[in-house]
Amino acid sequence: MTGHGSDPSSPAHADWRLERTTPSKPSSAMPWLVLVGGFLGADKTTLLLAAAKELERRGLRSAMIVNDQSESLVDTHYAALSGIRSEEVTGGCFCCRFSELVRTMEKLRDYAPHAIFAEPVGSCTDVVATVLRPLRDFRKQFRIAPFSVLVDPVRAAALMAEDADENLAFLFRKQLEEADLICFTKSDLDQEIPHLGSRAVRQLKSRVRIN
């Protein structure tokens, strides 16, 4: 399994199972907001699109919020091609564009999804303090799932090496410290998993076929 925070109010301690409905039936419950972080290339978008397809197969609605510093996001086009309802928060990370993030969440809530996946900028840190904690003010509209961080094992090994770039290594460590769940991706391509001290992890195959 993965590392959890000790704070009993953390989303990691919540019961975040989803109710099953028919594919055409919207959710009548508060949607789950599922934030998934990680560096560029950790396969965040790949995982979220696969998760959305799996939820659809189970009769559950989902939507996505993609985020970047630029104004034109390729991930939005991928989501559209996959038939996933999506929205963008551009021009800054979620913490800098928090009000826009909330407006986007409210917009997607009208779609009545069971889950809203949100993918922060790859270099984003302090997600807990600047995004998840302020979102507690919206607990009557949304349920917050544990914060997951995806890790590419090859990049992790490079960032944990003694000669790693100090700034990138710092960002990487901060992302791991914040995570409720740490998941290594691309385990079908690389079976060697770097040791992360006392943190436990779960391996995820990035190329999962969803029928």
Beta strands, then each sheet from edge to edge (+ up, - down):
strand 1: 32-37
strand 2: 62-68
strand 3: 85-90
strand 4: 115-119
strand 5: 143-144
strand 6: 148-151
strand 7: 181-184
strand 8: 202-203
sheet 1: 3+ 2+ 4+ 1+ 5+
sheet 2: 3+ 2+ 4+ 1+ 6+ 7+ 8+
end
